């Protein structure tokens, strides 16, 4: 069953999505509350870190298939603990929908304890 994914960094870029998924899924601007976006100096990549009152603007990707999740997990390096994938609530900007979506957050952020895991 297709699902949604909130992205806020490299995965917002169509060429990166084409490389990882072989396609660019439909998307809509969205906001993830309770997190801030921080750059990791060692990699130059952004991480979502739990932070009360903060928000991250990104994209809600629709139509993510179960087969896509394995590719995305590999891209985000979840196996080595760089990121973790959590089910979180995001709000779309244009339609103001509250949507449950996967999101990759910094594994050290403590978000799983605060927001719950998959």
N, C-alpha and C positions, 0 to 999 in steps of 0.2 A: 504494500500500500504506500503510495507516495506521501511524503511529509514535507515540512518546510525547514529551512536553515537560515539563521541570521548570520550575516557576514559583515566584517567591519575593516578588513585590511586587504591583503593581496587577493582574496577571493572576490572582491568587488570588481576586479578587473576582468573584462571579457576574455582577453588572451590567456589569462591564468585559468579561468574556468574551462576554456576549450582544451587546454593542456591537461588538466586534471580529470575532467568529466567527458571530454569529447564533444561538448555542447555548452551553450549558454542558456541556463534555465530562465523562465520568466521571473521578473523581480519587481519589487516595489520598495521605495524608501521606507525605512522603519527605525524605531528607537528601542534600545534596550536600557531599561532603568536599573539603578542600583549597581552599575559598573562604570569604571573609567577605563580609557584606552591608554596604555603605557607602552613605550618603546623599550625593547630589550636591547641594551647597547651591544651585546656580543653578536646578535644576529641582525639587528636593524629591523626586526619584525615587531608588530604590535601584539599586545596581549590584553585581554579583558581581565580586569582585577576588580573584585567586589569592593564597592565603596558607596556607602549610604548617601543618597541625594544626588549622585552623579548619573550621567547618561551617555550612551554611545549612539551616534547616528550611523546607520549602515544600510544594508539591503536585506530584505526578506526574499530568499530564493524559494520558489514554489516548484512542486513536482520532483522533489528529490527522491529517487528510488532507493530501495535497500542496497542494490548493487553499487550505488554512488557512495554510500556511507563508508564502505571499506576503502575506496579511493581517497575520500576526504580525510578519513582517519590517518591514512598513510601520509598524505600531504601535511597534515597538522602534527604528525609525529606523536600520536597519542600513546603508542606502544612504549616509547621511551620516556613517557611522562612529561613531555614538553607542554602539551595542552591536554585538557580533558573535555569531553563532549557532554554537555548537560542539556536537559529540556528546561527551557525558560520561557517566560511570558514576554512578548515584544508587542509594540503597538505600531501599526502601519501609519504612515504620515498622511497619505492621501485619503484613505478610506476610514481611518481611525478605528480599525479593527484591533481587538486584543487577540493575539494568536500564540498558541504554544508552538515553539520551534526549537530545534537543536541549535546550539551555539558552542563554539570552541572558546574556552577561557583558559587563562594561565593556570597550570596545575597547582602552583603554589598559592593561588589566590584564596583558598579556603572556601570557595563558592559552593562546593558540593555540600558542605555542612550547613551553609546558610540557605541555599536554594534547592537542594535536593538533586539527586542524580537521575539518570534514565531509569 
